[in-house]
Amino acid sequence: MDRAQSDQSTLPRRIGWFTAACVLVGNVVGSGIFTTTGFMARDLGDPGLILSVWLVGGSIALAGALSYSELGAALPVAGGEYVYLRRAYGPFIGFLSGWTSFAVGFSAAIAAGAMSFAAYVHQLISFDSERGPLSSVIALALLWSITAFHLAGIGTGGFLQRTLTVLNMGAILSLIAAGVMVGKGDWRHLGLSDAQAAPSIGLSLVSLIFALYAYSGWNAAVYLAGEVTEPARTIPRALISGTLFVTLLYLALNAFYFYALSVTDLAQPPLLPVASKVAVALLGMDAARFVTMILCLSITGAMSAMVWAGPRVYYAMAQDGLIPSYFCRTSGTRGTPTHAILLQSLWASVLVLSGSFEQLVVYSGTVLMTFSALAVGAVLVLRRKEPDLPRPYRTPLYPLVPGYFIVMSMVIIWNAASERPLEAGLGLVTVLAGTPLYLLWQRFRATQRAHGSRGQQS
């Protein structure tokens, strides 16, 4: 019997919808929303168009969440999209997805987050240099502190994730409230455009890529599907409510940006620290430090979500025999995949020390979006391939919703590959690097089975 049907997971079901939603929200709301709108202001020059881009990005994420809700409710086991790809397309595609999640999807993103956190800490306490041994020490200290919480069990890890997410959302909403009540902004900025900007379809697609980068992680809750209570209800509820909340938050934050400054002012260099520019304009220089603290909190929450979610992929792969069974062992009463967690944090530590994570993150986006599109495509494939599979939740407006996500993903992937062929090619190389590992492991397993069979005959 298939693992997803028998649900022979050794992970206890203790996670409620709110904790699962906190994992999603914490994973999504990293630094992207605080840094990307300046680039959109420069390229598009119109607040209405920029808000529309963020709304379209939210609708794509929501279409993905609605599609993943069907898959997560039907296959409520640990592993997320790895499980869906393996079920729909076979173990090889599933393995490549899991390999990519390990090599860049989670580990490189965790390393990038840790080093970004170190850079922001430098800003807060005014060290002379943002790089060097001290940055690595700060990054590794944060990574292994978070890892220790999640090694301690679901209860401890869940408490950390809920605390970080609630504190982060509270800080962001407090910033918006203080800026609107005390600051001297002007809502008429929303009706002003930059006459020097020349928006186009191409630039709008580039801006949409920025937005989708900020929305990435909307599928985080499904990686914990083997541990949530009442998965048929909890998974759709966490995915949909979490994605809707993030969409509304992003629209509110962007409206807040335009309340503080006109689109022309937002388009002035430096473009990256848009949230800090807005805070200074409304509340003074000290507010920039508060924004930096929010960024540190956001990054920590995103790292915690990834340290929690990623190892469930390797745990599921080990259960299916695609990697050594050592990585599906759990820690007794705590019920956590200890070895899988340590594997990911060790690799992330190597990336922190090597400094190579930046390149990995840059070219991994197209590849990860491709796997997400394939996973949403699994909704269509499994409806045909396994019509009798119990589906407690069905994607509404089928097949329009998954079709919308797939088409938009293909447009963005094509545009990214055309504009950045080198990065897209490197992403493909990273994925294909998993092929020899898969073939070697399959050959090793076949040899073991042959030896075992000869031993039984003798």
C-alpha positions in Angstrom: 0.0 0.0 0.0 1.2 3.5 -0.8 2.7 5.5 2.1 0.2 8.3 1.6 -2.7 5.9 1.8 -1.5 3.9 4.8 -0.2 7.1 6.5 2.4 5.1 8.5 4.1 8.2 9.6 5.9 8.1 12.9 5.4 11.8 13.3 2.6 12.6 15.8 -0.3 14.8 14.8 -0.2 17.7 17.1 -0.2 20.8 14.9 -3.4 22.8 14.7 -4.4 25.2 11.8 -3.1 28.3 13.6 0.4 26.9 14.0 0.3 25.7 10.4 -0.8 29.1 9.2 2.0 30.7 11.3 4.5 28.5 9.5 3.1 29.7 6.2 2.9 33.4 7.1 6.3 33.3 8.8 7.9 31.6 5.8 6.4 34.1 3.3 6.9 37.4 5.1 10.7 37.7 5.0 12.6 40.7 3.6 11.0 40.8 0.1 8.0 43.0 1.0 10.3 45.6 2.6 12.8 45.8 -0.3 11.1 45.3 -3.7 8.5 48.1 -4.1 11.3 50.7 -4.9 12.3 48.7 -8.0 8.6 48.6 -9.1 8.3 52.4 -8.5 11.3 53.0 -10.8 10.1 50.6 -13.5 6.3 51.2 -13.5 5.9 54.7 -11.9 2.2 54.3 -11.1 0.8 53.4 -7.7 -2.3 51.8 -9.1 -0.3 49.6 -11.5 2.1 48.6 -8.7 -0.8 47.7 -6.3 -2.3 45.7 -9.2 0.9 43.7 -9.6 0.9 42.8 -5.9 -2.8 41.8 -6.2 -2.0 39.6 -9.2 0.9 38.0 -7.3 -1.5 37.3 -4.4 -4.0 35.8 -6.8 -1.4 33.4 -8.2 -0.3 32.4 -4.7 -3.9 31.8 -3.8 -4.5 29.7 -6.9 -1.5 27.6 -5.8 -2.8 27.4 -2.3 -6.3 26.2 -3.4 -4.7 23.6 -5.6 -2.3 22.4 -2.9 -5.2 22.2 -0.5 -6.7 19.4 -2.6 -3.4 17.5 -2.7 -2.6 18.0 1.0 -6.1 16.9 2.1 -5.9 13.8 -0.2 -2.3 12.9 0.7 -1.9 14.0 4.3 1.7 12.9 4.9 5.0 14.7 5.4 6.9 15.9 2.4 4.8 18.5 0.6 5.3 18.8 -3.2 7.8 16.0 -3.2 4.9 13.6 -2.3 2.7 15.0 -5.0 5.4 14.9 -7.7 6.4 11.4 -6.8 2.7 10.2 -6.9 1.9 12.0 -10.2 5.2 11.6 -12.2 7.2 8.9 -10.5 10.1 8.6 -8.1 12.7 10.2 -10.3 10.9 13.5 -10.6 10.1 13.3 -6.9 13.8 12.8 -6.1 14.9 15.7 -8.2 12.3 17.9 -6.4 13.6 16.7 -3.0 17.2 17.1 -4.1 16.6 20.7 -5.2 14.7 21.5 -2.0 17.8 20.3 -0.1 20.5 21.9 -2.2 18.9 25.3 -2.7 15.2 25.5 -1.9 15.6 25.4 1.9 19.3 25.2 2.8 20.5 28.1 0.6 17.5 30.2 1.6 18.3 29.5 5.2 21.9 30.5 4.7 21.0 33.7 2.9 18.6 34.6 5.7 21.2 34.0 8.4 23.7 36.2 6.7 21.1 38.9 6.0 20.3 38.8 9.7 23.9 39.2 10.5 24.1 42.2 8.2 21.1 43.9 9.9 22.5 43.2 13.3 25.7 45.1 12.2 23.5 48.0 11.2 21.8 48.0 14.6 25.0 47.9 16.7 27.3 49.7 14.2 30.2 47.4 13.7 32.8 48.5 11.2 32.4 45.7 8.7 29.3 43.8 7.6 31.4 40.8 6.4 34.0 38.6 7.9 34.3 36.1 10.7 31.9 37.9 13.1 29.1 37.8 10.5 29.5 34.1 10.1 29.5 33.6 13.9 26.2 35.6 14.2 24.7 33.7 11.3 25.6 30.3 12.6 24.5 31.2 16.2 21.1 32.1 14.9 20.8 29.0 12.7 21.8 26.6 15.4 19.6 28.3 18.0 16.6 27.9 15.8 17.7 24.3 15.0 17.9 23.5 18.8 14.2 24.7 19.3 13.0 22.4 16.5 15.1 19.4 17.7 13.4 19.8 21.0 10.1 18.8 19.6 6.9 20.0 17.9 5.7 21.7 21.0 8.8 23.8 21.4 9.2 24.5 17.7 5.6 25.4 17.4 5.8 27.8 20.3 8.9 29.5 18.7 7.1 29.8 15.3 3.9 31.2 16.8 5.8 33.7 18.9 7.9 34.9 16.1 5.0 35.2 13.7 2.7 37.0 16.1 5.5 39.4 17.2 6.4 40.1 13.6 2.8 40.8 12.5 2.3 43.0 15.6 5.4 45.0 14.8 4.4 45.5 11.2 0.9 46.6 12.0 2.2 48.9 14.8 4.5 50.6 12.3 1.5 51.1 9.9 -0.7 52.4 12.7 2.0 54.8 14.1 2.8 56.1 10.6 -0.9 56.8 9.7 -1.8 58.3 13.1 1.4 60.3 13.8 3.1 60.7 10.5 2.4 63.4 8.0 1.8 61.5 4.8 -0.7 62.2 2.1 -3.2 59.6 0.6 -3.3 61.8 -2.6 0.1 60.2 -3.4 -1.9 57.2 -4.6 -3.2 59.2 -7.5 0.1 60.6 -8.6 2.3 58.9 -11.2 5.8 59.4 -12.4 5.8 61.1 -15.8 9.3 59.9 -16.5 8.5 56.2 -16.1 7.7 54.1 -19.2 5.8 51.0 -18.0 5.5 48.1 -20.4 4.3 44.5 -20.3 7.9 43.3 -20.0 8.6 45.6 -17.0 5.3 44.5 -15.5 6.3 40.9 -15.7 9.7 41.7 -14.1 7.8 43.5 -11.3 5.5 40.4 -11.0 8.6 38.3 -10.5 9.7 40.6 -7.6 6.2 40.2 -6.1 6.2 36.4 -6.4 9.6 36.3 -4.8 8.0 38.1 -1.8 5.0 35.6 -1.9 7.3 32.6 -2.1 6.6 30.1 0.7 2.8 30.2 0.4 2.9 26.3 0.2 4.9 25.9 3.5 2.0 24.3 5.5 1.8 21.2 3.3 5.2 20.0 4.3 3.8 19.5 7.8 0.7 17.6 6.5 1.8 14.4 8.3 1.7 16.2 11.7 -1.5 18.4 11.5 -4.7 17.4 13.3 -7.7 16.8 11.1 -5.7 17.3 7.9 -8.8 17.4 5.7 -9.9 20.6 7.4 -6.6 22.0 8.8 -4.5 22.0 5.6 -7.0 23.9 3.3 -7.8 26.3 6.2 -4.1 27.1 6.9 -3.2 27.5 3.3 -6.1 29.6 2.3 -6.3 31.8 5.4 -2.5 32.3 5.5 -2.3 33.3 1.8 -5.2 35.7 2.1 -3.8 37.3 5.2 -0.4 37.8 3.5 -2.1 39.3 0.4 -4.0 41.8 2.4 -0.9 42.6 4.5 1.1 43.3 1.4 -1.5 45.5 -0.1 -1.8 47.4 3.1 2.0 47.9 3.4 2.3 49.1 -0.2 -0.6 51.6 0.3 1.3 52.7 3.4 4.4 53.3 1.4 2.5 55.5 -1.0 0.9 57.3 1.8 4.3 58.2 3.1 6.0 59.1 -0.2 5.0 59.7 -3.8 6.0 57.1 -6.4 8.6 59.5 -7.7 10.3 59.7 -4.3 10.2 56.0 -3.8 11.9 55.6 -7.2 14.9 57.6 -6.0 18.1 55.8 -5.0 18.7 53.9 -2.9 15.9 51.6 -4.0 16.4 48.6 -1.7 15.6 50.0 1.7 12.1 51.2 0.8 10.6 50.5 4.2 13.3 52.4 6.0 12.8 55.4 3.7 9.1 55.4 4.4 9.6 55.0 8.2 12.1 57.9 8.3 9.8 60.1 6.2 6.9 59.5 8.5 8.4 59.0 12.0 12.0 60.3 11.9 15.5 58.7 11.9 14.9 56.5 14.9 12.1 54.7 13.0 14.7 53.2 10.6 16.2 51.2 13.5 12.7 49.9 14.2 12.3 48.7 10.6 15.7 47.0 10.9 14.5 45.2 14.0 11.3 44.1 12.1 13.5 42.8 9.3 15.6 40.8 11.8 12.3 39.4 13.3 10.9 38.6 9.8 14.1 36.8 8.7 14.2 34.8 12.0 10.5 33.7 11.5 11.2 32.7 7.9 14.3 30.7 8.9 12.4 29.0 11.7 9.6 27.9 9.2 12.2 26.5 6.8 14.2 24.7 9.5 10.9 23.1 10.4 9.4 22.4 7.0 12.5 21.3 4.9 13.5 18.2 6.9 10.0 16.8 6.4 10.9 16.4 2.7 14.1 14.4 3.4 12.2 12.4 6.0 9.5 11.5 3.4 12.2 10.6 0.8 13.9 8.3 3.3 10.6 6.6 4.1 10.2 5.9 0.4 13.7 4.5 0.1 15.0 7.3 -2.2 17.7 8.2 0.4 19.1 6.2 3.3 16.6 5.3 6.0 18.8 6.9 8.6 17.1 10.2 7.7 13.6 9.1 8.6 14.5 8.1 12.2 12.7 10.2 14.8 13.6 11.2 18.3 11.3 9.0 20.5 8.6 10.9 22.3 9.5 14.3 20.7 8.5 12.8 17.3 10.9 15.0 15.3 13.1 13.8 12.3 16.3 14.6 14.1 18.7 13.3 11.5 16.9 15.1 8.7 17.0 18.4 10.7 20.7 18.1 11.4 21.4 17.2 7.8 19.8 20.4 6.5 21.3 22.7 9.2 24.8 21.2 8.6 24.5 21.9 4.8 23.2 25.4 5.5 26.2 26.0 7.7 28.6 24.9 5.0 26.9 27.4 2.6 27.2 30.2 5.2 30.9 29.5 5.6 31.5 29.2 1.9 29.5 32.3 0.9 28.1 30.5 -2.2 24.5 30.7 -1.1 23.9 34.1 -2.8 24.5 32.6 -6.3 22.3 29.6 -5.4 19.4 31.8 -4.3 19.6 34.0 -7.4 19.2 31.1 -9.9 17.0 28.8 -7.9 13.8 30.9 -8.3 13.0 29.7 -11.8 13.6 26.1 -10.9 11.5 26.2 -7.7 8.6 27.8 -9.6 8.9 25.0 -12.2 8.4 22.4 -9.5 5.5 24.3 -8.0 3.8 24.4 -11.4 4.4 20.7 -11.8 2.9 20.1 -8.3 -0.2 22.1 -9.2 -0.3 20.1 -12.5 -0.4 17.0 -10.2 -4.0 18.0 -9.4 -4.9 17.5 -13.1 -2.8 14.4 -13.4 -4.1 12.6 -10.3 -7.8 13.5 -11.2 -7.2 11.4 -14.3 -4.8 8.8 -13.0 -6.5 8.2 -9.6 -10.2 9.2 -9.9 -11.1 7.1 -6.8 -8.5 8.8 -4.5 -10.5 10.2 -1.6 -10.5 14.0 -1.9 -12.0 15.6 1.2 -11.3 19.0 -0.3 -11.6 19.8 -4.0 -10.1 22.8 -5.7 -12.9 25.2 -6.6 -13.5 26.3 -10.2 -11.5 23.3 -11.4 -9.7 23.2 -13.8 -9.6 27.0 -14.1 -7.8 27.7 -10.8 -4.9 25.2 -11.3 -4.8 26.2 -15.0 -4.4 29.9 -14.1 -1.5 29.1 -11.8 0.3 26.9 -14.4 -0.2 29.4 -17.3 1.1 32.3 -15.2 4.0 30.2 -14.0 4.9 29.3 -17.6 4.8 32.9 -18.7 7.1 34.0 -15.8 9.5 31.1 -16.2 9.8 31.8 -20.0 10.4 35.5 -19.3 13.0 34.8 -16.6 14.8 32.2 -18.8 14.8 34.7 -21.8 16.0 37.6 -19.7 18.5 35.6 -17.5 19.5 32.5 -19.6 22.7 32.0 -17.5 20.9 31.9 -14.2 18.2 29.6 -15.7 20.9 27.3 -17.1 22.7 27.1 -13.8 19.4 26.3 -12.1 18.8 23.4 -14.6 22.4 22.2 -13.9 21.6 22.2 -10.2 18.5 20.0 -10.7 20.2 17.6 -13.1 23.1 17.2 -10.6 20.8 15.1 -8.6 20.5 12.5 -11.5 23.8 10.7 -10.8 23.0 10.6 -7.1 19.6 9.0 -7.9 21.2 6.4 -10.2 24.0 5.5 -7.8 21.5 5.1 -4.9 19.2 2.9 -7.0 22.1 0.8 -8.1 23.3 0.4 -4.5 19.8 -0.6 -3.4 19.5 -3.1 -6.2 22.9 -4.6 -5.2 21.7 -4.9 -1.6 18.5 -6.6 -2.7 20.4 -9.0 -4.8 22.8 -9.9 -2.0 19.8 -10.3 0.4 18.0 -12.6 -2.0 21.1 -14.8 -2.5 21.6 -14.9 1.2 18.0 -16.2 1.7 18.4 -18.8 -1.0 21.6 -20.2 0.5 
